[in-house]
């Protein structure tokens, strides 16, 4: 693989500014954000007042620890637009995550927010080795999910030719990669392995394509997966990080010249690492829960948002801005399956829609080859058990889950009482996947 690192002259000056310059900028922007949120979002005003803090209490960056955290449940409680800090008419776009109880988390962007987002995506693409005029094959999902449109806006701003194929239609993905001559691809790593299998099914050598860069996000992936992708395609495999509550893709990105962790764009986001139970701050190189505060967002400022992602902060290398290590897991019960976020309660909702089924269920996660697999174990009510309709119900439940959650699962309907009971808290998820080392 040839070197695709950008020159120093191509970078935004703040990317390689001194730590003093970065921290000074962060402090000024943090003061603005706290005041903006306090003055315009009732939730933040009430939360600050409740514990007796005010935006003027922030004198240095460490003072942010005086302010309360924000959680995903806070966003759902303020559904749909109560977390917006500008009138709804000033919001140019909304995105939303899938809801676990019917209410998704909704985020909004002003025109300036979208411009800032596009600039950061452009920074990510440049750090990944892309250059104006390149073709980028965008396999992230379009719609309410932030991935597809988030990448799209920044890629166009950079001057790339965007192929907005989204996910699915794997045979066509292979055809267009070959026919259009894409130099880069944005996609979840697990789906890229599916694309790899399709290359093999078609008898096409993956190394024969024009691809030179793959930018992978939306799920944890290992360095061993990076090695396989790079070897099979002869491309650079680069990590990108983001989440809709903070922005979407583009919060942090690896640099192609180092591939040693994701540089956080600290001129727009202030990161913290806390111990999940005590909520106390941790130092660099200590693994804990990642917390983000936005510094420049107008429509949807976010203060000390608990991401539930487990990682650690590291000093800068290819850029002055600090790095975050690969995500090592999560503190909540969310399952990430082939790039899709799933909660057990979402599975339960689909089971409860079928009257013949008992509410007892268990999720088993395993690995087949390189890909994760979900097996759903459930059972019928005792007075509804009939072998004749089991196959029909299995198909109905699998189709409902596919339709509502976007993932394919294997449904296993046992006899009444076959799902393991617990005297205490139900064990909903059994994770038998191969243990990955994300460090």
C-alpha positions as CSV (number, residue, x, y, z in Angstrom):
1,X,0.0,0.0,0.0
2,X,1.3,3.4,-0.9
3,X,1.5,6.3,1.5
4,X,-1.6,8.5,1.4
5,X,-0.8,10.8,4.3
6,X,-1.7,14.5,3.9
7,X,1.0,17.1,4.1
8,X,1.1,19.5,7.0
9,X,0.0,22.3,4.6
10,X,-3.2,20.5,3.9
11,X,-4.3,20.3,7.6
12,X,-6.5,22.8,9.4
13,X,-4.0,24.8,11.6
14,X,-5.8,23.8,14.8
15,X,-5.1,20.1,14.1
16,X,-1.4,20.7,14.9
17,X,-1.7,23.7,17.2
18,X,-0.1,23.6,20.7
19,X,-2.0,22.1,23.6
20,X,-2.2,25.6,25.1
21,X,-3.9,27.0,22.0
22,X,-6.4,24.1,21.9
23,X,-7.2,24.3,25.6
24,X,-7.7,28.1,25.4
25,X,-10.1,27.7,22.5
26,X,-11.9,24.9,24.3
27,X,-12.4,27.1,27.4
28,X,-13.9,29.9,25.4
29,X,-16.2,27.7,23.4
30,X,-17.2,25.7,26.6
31,X,-18.3,28.9,28.3
32,X,-20.4,29.8,25.3
33,X,-22.0,26.3,25.1
34,X,-22.9,26.2,28.8
35,X,-24.5,29.6,28.6
36,X,-26.3,28.8,25.3
37,X,-27.7,25.6,26.8
38,X,-28.7,27.2,30.1
39,X,-30.5,30.2,28.4
40,X,-32.3,28.2,25.8
41,X,-33.0,24.6,27.0
42,X,-35.3,24.2,29.9
43,X,-33.8,20.8,30.8
44,X,-30.3,22.2,31.2
45,X,-31.5,25.3,33.2
46,X,-33.5,23.0,35.6
47,X,-30.6,20.5,35.9
48,X,-28.0,23.2,36.6
49,X,-30.3,25.0,39.1
50,X,-31.1,21.8,40.9
51,X,-27.5,21.3,42.0
52,X,-26.7,24.9,42.3
53,X,-24.3,25.5,39.3
54,X,-24.3,28.3,36.8
55,X,-22.4,28.7,33.5
56,X,-20.4,31.5,35.2
57,X,-18.9,28.9,37.6
58,X,-16.7,27.6,34.8
59,X,-13.4,29.3,35.2
60,X,-11.2,26.5,33.8
61,X,-11.7,23.3,31.9
62,X,-11.6,21.2,35.2
63,X,-14.7,23.1,36.4
64,X,-16.8,21.2,33.9
65,X,-16.9,18.4,36.4
66,X,-19.2,20.6,38.6
67,X,-21.9,20.2,36.0
68,X,-24.4,17.4,35.7
69,X,-24.3,14.6,33.2
70,X,-26.8,14.0,30.4
71,X,-28.1,10.5,29.5
72,X,-30.0,8.9,26.7
73,X,-33.1,8.7,28.9
74,X,-32.9,12.5,29.4
75,X,-33.2,12.8,25.6
76,X,-36.1,10.4,25.4
77,X,-37.9,12.2,28.3
78,X,-37.7,15.4,26.3
79,X,-38.9,13.9,23.0
80,X,-39.2,15.1,20.4
81,X,-37.8,18.7,20.3
82,X,-37.4,19.9,23.9
83,X,-33.6,19.6,23.8
84,X,-33.3,22.0,20.9
85,X,-31.7,25.4,21.8
86,X,-33.1,27.3,18.9
87,X,-36.7,27.6,17.6
88,X,-37.8,24.6,15.6
89,X,-38.0,26.7,12.5
90,X,-34.2,27.3,12.7
91,X,-33.6,23.5,12.6
92,X,-32.6,22.5,9.0
93,X,-32.5,18.7,9.6
94,X,-33.4,16.1,12.2
95,X,-32.0,12.7,12.7
96,X,-33.2,10.0,15.1
97,X,-32.1,6.7,16.6
98,X,-34.3,3.7,16.9
99,X,-36.4,3.8,20.0
100,X,-36.5,1.0,22.6
101,X,-40.0,1.9,23.8
102,X,-41.4,3.7,20.7
103,X,-39.6,6.9,21.4
104,X,-36.3,7.5,19.5
105,X,-33.7,10.0,20.5
106,X,-34.1,13.0,18.2
107,X,-31.2,15.4,17.3
108,X,-31.4,18.6,15.3
109,X,-29.0,20.7,13.2
110,X,-29.0,24.3,12.2
111,X,-27.6,25.4,8.9
112,X,-24.4,26.3,10.7
113,X,-24.3,22.9,12.4
114,X,-24.5,21.2,9.1
115,X,-21.7,23.3,7.8
116,X,-19.6,22.5,10.8
117,X,-20.4,18.8,10.4
118,X,-19.4,18.8,6.7
119,X,-16.1,20.5,7.6
120,X,-15.3,17.8,10.2
121,X,-16.2,15.0,7.8
122,X,-13.9,16.6,5.3
123,X,-11.2,16.6,7.9
124,X,-11.9,12.9,8.6
125,X,-11.8,12.0,4.9
126,X,-8.5,13.9,4.4
127,X,-7.0,12.2,7.5
128,X,-8.1,8.8,6.0
129,X,-6.2,9.5,2.7
130,X,-9.0,10.8,0.5
131,X,-8.4,13.8,-1.8
132,X,-10.6,16.1,-3.9
133,X,-11.7,14.5,-7.1
134,X,-11.7,10.9,-5.7
135,X,-14.8,8.7,-6.0
136,X,-16.2,7.5,-2.6
137,X,-18.6,4.6,-2.4
138,X,-20.9,5.3,0.6
139,X,-22.4,2.1,2.0
140,X,-23.6,3.6,5.3
141,X,-27.4,3.7,5.7
142,X,-29.2,6.8,4.6
143,X,-32.3,8.2,6.3
144,X,-32.7,9.0,10.0
145,X,-29.5,7.2,10.7
146,X,-26.7,9.8,10.7
147,X,-24.1,7.7,8.9
148,X,-25.1,8.0,5.2
149,X,-26.1,11.7,5.0
150,X,-23.4,12.7,7.5
151,X,-20.6,11.3,5.3
152,X,-22.4,12.5,2.2
153,X,-22.4,16.2,3.0
154,X,-18.7,16.3,4.0
155,X,-17.6,14.3,1.0
156,X,-19.4,16.6,-1.4
157,X,-17.9,19.6,0.4
158,X,-14.5,18.2,0.0
159,X,-15.0,17.8,-3.8
160,X,-15.4,14.0,-3.9
161,X,-17.7,12.2,-6.3
162,X,-20.2,10.4,-4.0
163,X,-21.9,7.1,-4.9
164,X,-24.8,7.1,-2.4
165,X,-25.6,3.3,-2.6
166,X,-26.4,2.9,1.2
167,X,-26.5,-0.7,2.5
168,X,-27.8,-3.9,1.0
169,X,-27.8,-5.2,-2.6
170,X,-24.4,-6.7,-2.1
171,X,-24.0,-8.0,-5.6
172,X,-24.6,-4.5,-6.9
173,X,-22.1,-3.1,-4.4
174,X,-19.5,-5.2,-6.0
175,X,-20.5,-4.3,-9.5
176,X,-20.5,-0.5,-8.8
177,X,-17.2,-0.6,-7.0
178,X,-15.7,-2.3,-10.0
179,X,-17.5,-0.2,-12.7
180,X,-17.2,3.2,-11.1
181,X,-13.6,2.9,-9.9
182,X,-14.2,4.1,-6.3
183,X,-11.0,5.0,-4.5
184,X,-12.6,4.9,-1.0
185,X,-15.5,3.2,0.7
186,X,-17.4,4.1,3.9
187,X,-19.1,1.1,5.5
188,X,-19.4,-0.9,8.7
189,X,-16.6,-3.4,8.9
190,X,-18.9,-6.4,9.3
191,X,-20.8,-5.5,6.1
192,X,-17.5,-5.0,4.3
193,X,-16.7,-8.6,5.1
194,X,-20.0,-9.6,3.4
195,X,-18.9,-7.6,0.4
196,X,-15.7,-9.5,0.5
197,X,-17.6,-12.8,0.4
198,X,-19.5,-11.5,-2.6
199,X,-16.3,-10.7,-4.4
200,X,-15.3,-14.3,-3.8
201,X,-18.7,-15.7,-4.9
202,X,-18.3,-13.8,-8.2
203,X,-14.8,-15.1,-8.7
204,X,-13.3,-11.5,-8.5
205,X,-10.0,-10.8,-6.9
206,X,-10.7,-8.0,-4.3
207,X,-7.1,-6.7,-4.8
208,X,-7.9,-6.0,-8.4
209,X,-10.3,-3.1,-7.6
210,X,-9.4,0.6,-7.6
211,X,-10.1,0.8,-3.8
212,X,-7.3,2.2,-1.7
213,X,-9.1,3.4,1.5
214,X,-11.8,1.9,3.6
215,X,-13.3,4.1,6.4
216,X,-15.1,1.9,8.9
217,X,-17.3,2.8,11.8
218,X,-20.7,2.3,13.6
219,X,-19.5,-0.8,15.5
220,X,-16.4,-2.0,17.3
221,X,-13.9,-3.8,15.2
222,X,-10.6,-5.3,16.0
223,X,-7.1,-4.8,14.7
224,X,-7.1,-8.4,13.5
225,X,-10.1,-7.5,11.4
226,X,-8.1,-4.5,10.1
227,X,-5.3,-6.9,9.1
228,X,-7.6,-9.2,7.3
229,X,-9.3,-6.4,5.4
230,X,-6.0,-4.8,4.4
231,X,-4.5,-8.1,3.3
232,X,-7.6,-9.1,1.3
233,X,-8.1,-5.8,-0.5
234,X,-4.7,-4.2,-0.3
235,X,-6.2,-1.1,1.1
236,X,-5.8,1.1,4.2
237,X,-8.5,0.4,6.8
238,X,-9.2,3.5,8.9
239,X,-11.4,3.8,12.0
240,X,-14.0,6.6,12.3
241,X,-16.1,7.4,15.4
242,X,-19.3,9.2,16.1
243,X,-22.8,9.0,17.6
244,X,-25.9,10.9,16.8
245,X,-26.4,12.4,20.2
246,X,-23.0,14.2,19.9
247,X,-23.0,14.8,16.1
248,X,-22.9,11.6,14.0
249,X,-19.8,10.3,12.3
250,X,-16.9,12.7,12.4
251,X,-16.3,13.2,16.2
252,X,-13.0,11.4,15.9
253,X,-10.9,9.7,13.2
254,X,-7.7,7.7,12.8
255,X,-4.9,9.3,10.8
256,X,-3.7,7.1,8.0
257,X,0.0,7.8,8.8
258,X,-0.3,6.3,12.3
259,X,-3.4,4.2,12.7
260,X,-2.9,4.3,16.4
261,X,-6.2,5.4,17.8
262,X,-8.8,8.0,16.8
263,X,-7.9,11.7,17.1
264,X,-10.8,13.6,18.7
265,X,-11.5,16.9,17.0
266,X,-11.1,18.7,20.3
267,X,-11.9,22.1,18.8
268,X,-15.5,21.0,18.6
269,X,-15.8,18.3,21.4
270,X,-14.5,18.1,24.9
271,X,-13.9,14.5,26.0
272,X,-13.8,13.0,29.5
273,X,-13.3,9.5,30.8
274,X,-15.2,8.6,34.0
275,X,-15.4,5.5,36.2
276,X,-19.0,4.3,35.3
277,X,-20.2,3.5,38.8
278,X,-18.6,6.3,40.8
279,X,-18.8,8.8,37.9
280,X,-15.4,10.2,39.1
281,X,-12.9,11.4,36.4
282,X,-10.1,9.1,35.2
283,X,-6.7,10.1,33.9
284,X,-5.2,9.5,30.5
285,X,-4.5,5.8,29.8
286,X,-7.2,4.7,32.3
287,X,-10.1,2.8,30.7
288,X,-13.6,4.0,31.6
289,X,-16.8,5.5,30.1
290,X,-16.5,8.1,27.4
291,X,-18.3,11.4,28.1
292,X,-18.6,14.2,25.5
293,X,-19.6,17.9,25.7
294,X,-20.1,19.7,22.4
295,X,-18.4,23.1,22.0
296,X,-19.9,24.6,18.9
297,X,-23.4,23.1,18.2
298,X,-26.2,25.6,18.0
299,X,-29.3,23.5,17.5
300,X,-28.6,20.6,19.9
301,X,-25.9,21.4,22.4
302,X,-25.0,18.4,24.6
303,X,-23.4,18.7,28.1
304,X,-21.4,15.9,29.6
305,X,-23.2,13.2,27.6
306,X,-22.6,9.6,28.9
307,X,-21.9,7.6,25.7
308,X,-21.7,4.3,27.5
309,X,-18.7,3.5,25.3
310,X,-15.7,2.1,27.1
311,X,-12.3,3.4,26.0
312,X,-9.4,5.5,27.3
313,X,-7.8,8.8,26.3
314,X,-4.3,9.0,24.9
315,X,-2.0,11.9,24.0
316,X,-1.8,13.1,20.4
317,X,0.6,11.7,17.8
318,X,-0.1,12.5,14.2
319,X,-2.2,15.4,15.4
320,X,-1.9,17.5,18.6
321,X,-5.4,16.6,19.6
322,X,-5.8,13.7,22.0
323,X,-6.7,10.2,20.8
324,X,-9.3,7.7,22.0
325,X,-8.5,4.1,21.9
326,X,-10.7,1.6,20.0
327,X,-14.0,1.1,21.8
328,X,-13.7,-1.9,24.2
329,X,-17.4,-2.4,24.9
330,X,-20.4,-0.7,26.5
331,X,-21.7,-0.2,30.0
332,X,-25.3,-0.8,29.1
333,X,-27.2,-3.7,27.6
334,X,-27.1,-2.6,24.0
335,X,-26.2,-5.3,21.5
336,X,-24.2,-4.2,18.4
337,X,-25.0,-6.8,15.8
338,X,-23.5,-6.2,12.3
339,X,-23.5,-2.5,12.8
340,X,-27.1,-2.3,14.1
341,X,-27.9,-1.3,17.7
342,X,-30.4,-3.6,19.4
343,X,-31.9,-3.6,22.9
344,X,-33.4,-6.7,24.5
345,X,-36.6,-4.6,25.1
346,X,-36.9,-4.2,21.3
347,X,-36.9,-7.9,20.9
348,X,-39.4,-8.3,23.7
349,X,-41.8,-5.8,22.0
350,X,-41.9,-8.0,18.9
351,X,-42.4,-11.2,20.9
352,X,-45.3,-9.6,22.8
353,X,-47.1,-8.8,19.5
354,X,-47.6,-12.5,18.9
355,X,-50.3,-13.8,21.2
356,X,-49.3,-17.5,21.0
357,X,-45.8,-16.7,22.5
358,X,-44.8,-16.5,26.1
359,X,-42.9,-13.4,27.3
360,X,-40.0,-15.6,28.3
361,X,-37.0,-15.3,25.9
362,X,-33.3,-15.4,25.8
363,X,-30.8,-14.0,23.3
364,X,-27.7,-16.0,22.4
365,X,-24.9,-14.3,20.5
366,X,-22.3,-16.4,18.8
367,X,-19.7,-16.0,16.0
368,X,-19.7,-18.0,12.8
369,X,-16.6,-17.4,10.8
370,X,-15.9,-13.7,11.1
371,X,-19.5,-12.6,11.6
372,X,-21.7,-12.3,14.7
373,X,-25.0,-14.2,14.9
374,X,-28.1,-13.8,17.1
375,X,-30.2,-16.8,18.1
376,X,-33.5,-15.9,19.8
377,X,-34.8,-18.6,22.1
378,X,-38.5,-18.3,22.9
379,X,-41.5,-20.5,23.7
380,X,-45.2,-20.7,23.3
381,X,-47.8,-20.4,26.0
382,X,-48.6,-23.8,27.3
383,X,-52.2,-23.7,26.1
384,X,-51.1,-22.6,22.6
385,X,-48.5,-25.2,21.9
386,X,-49.1,-26.9,18.5
387,X,-46.3,-28.2,16.4
388,X,-48.2,-27.4,13.3
389,X,-47.9,-23.6,13.6
390,X,-44.4,-23.4,15.1
391,X,-42.7,-22.8,11.7
392,X,-45.2,-20.2,10.7
393,X,-44.7,-18.3,14.0
394,X,-40.9,-18.5,13.7
395,X,-41.1,-16.9,10.3
396,X,-43.5,-14.2,11.5
397,X,-41.3,-13.3,14.4
398,X,-38.1,-13.3,12.3
399,X,-39.8,-11.1,9.7
400,X,-41.1,-8.7,12.3
401,X,-37.6,-8.3,13.8
402,X,-36.1,-7.8,10.4
403,X,-38.7,-5.2,9.5
404,X,-38.6,-3.2,12.7
405,X,-34.9,-3.6,13.7
406,X,-33.2,-4.2,10.5
407,X,-31.3,-7.4,11.4
408,X,-31.7,-11.1,10.5
409,X,-32.0,-13.4,13.5
410,X,-32.5,-17.2,13.9
411,X,-35.6,-17.9,15.9
412,X,-35.9,-21.1,18.0
413,X,-39.3,-21.8,19.5
414,X,-38.9,-24.5,22.1
415,X,-41.6,-26.3,24.2
416,X,-43.4,-24.5,27.0
417,X,-40.9,-24.0,29.9
418,X,-37.8,-24.5,27.8
419,X,-36.4,-21.0,28.3
420,X,-34.2,-20.9,31.4
421,X,-35.8,-19.0,34.3
422,X,-34.1,-17.1,37.0
423,X,-35.0,-16.4,40.6
424,X,-33.6,-13.0,40.3
425,X,-33.0,-10.7,37.4
426,X,-33.6,-12.5,34.1
427,X,-30.6,-13.2,32.1
428,X,-31.7,-11.9,28.7
429,X,-28.4,-12.1,26.8
430,X,-25.8,-14.8,26.7
431,X,-22.8,-13.6,24.7
432,X,-20.8,-16.5,23.3
433,X,-19.0,-14.5,20.7
434,X,-15.3,-14.8,20.4
435,X,-13.7,-12.4,22.8
436,X,-12.1,-9.5,21.0
437,X,-9.2,-7.3,22.2
438,X,-10.0,-3.8,21.1
439,X,-6.9,-2.2,22.5
